[in-house]
Amino acid sequence: MQDKAKARLKLGVAGMVISMLMWPLLAGVPFLPLPARAKAAIGIALFALIEVLFWGGALLAGKEAAQRYRDKLDPRTWFRKRK
């Protein structure tokens, strides 16, 4: 039972990390040599995939792990002293 929980946590965190690493891909879509319609479709699909990966990972990792991960990505908390 413990191994399944660890595997779910690792898979969930991996999904959240991969989703964050995909944001630069989304930023690069406007520079592709494609028609505007194709760029829009790719951008929408990529955005949806990023969101599904993040929230699916959050569900797998659990509420506490997802909150910790989001807190680390929040620029407002980067320079706060930890207790």
N, C-alpha and C positions, 0 to 999 in steps of 0.2 A: 504494500500500500504506500509506503514512504517513497519508493522509487517512482511510482506513478505521479505522485505529487511533485517530486523534483523535476520529472520530465515535463509535466505540464507547465511548471514555472519557467523552465529553460526555454520551452517552445514559445510561451507567451512573451517573454522578454525578447527573444529573437525576432518575433513578429513586430514588436514595437520598435526595435532598433532598425530593422530593415525598412519599416515605414518611414522612419526619420531620414534614413540614408537616401530615400527615393525623392525627397523634396527637390534636390538640385536637378534631377531629371525633369521634373515638372517645370522648373524655371527655364530649362533649355528648350522646351517645346516651341516657343515663338520663333526661335532661330533656325528651325528645320526648314529645308527647301521644299515645302509642301504648300498646297492651297490652304487658304484660311479655314475652310470647312474641315479639312483633315486635321489641321492643328487644333481646332476647337474640339473635335471628337477625341483626339488623342489626349488632350489636356483634361477633358472631363473624365475619360476612362481612367487615366492615371491618378487623378484626384480621388476618384471613387475607390480604386485599388488601395491607395495609401490609407484612406480612412478605414476600410474594411480590415486591412492588416493591423492597424493600430488598435482598433476596438476589439477585434478578434483576439489579438495578443493580450489585451487588457482583461478580457473575459477568462482566458486561459491562466494568466498569471495571478489573477485575483485582485481584489480592490486595493489592498495595501501596497502591493508591488506596483500597480499602475499609478497610484498616487505618489509614491516615492519617485518613480521615473518622471512623472510630469513635474514634480517639484524641482527636480534637478535640471529640467529644461527651461524653467521659468527664470528669465533674467532678473526679476525682482528679488530672487532669493540667492543669487550668486555670491553676494558679498556680505551676507548676514553671518553673524557669528553663531556657531552651533552650540547647543547646550550640552 
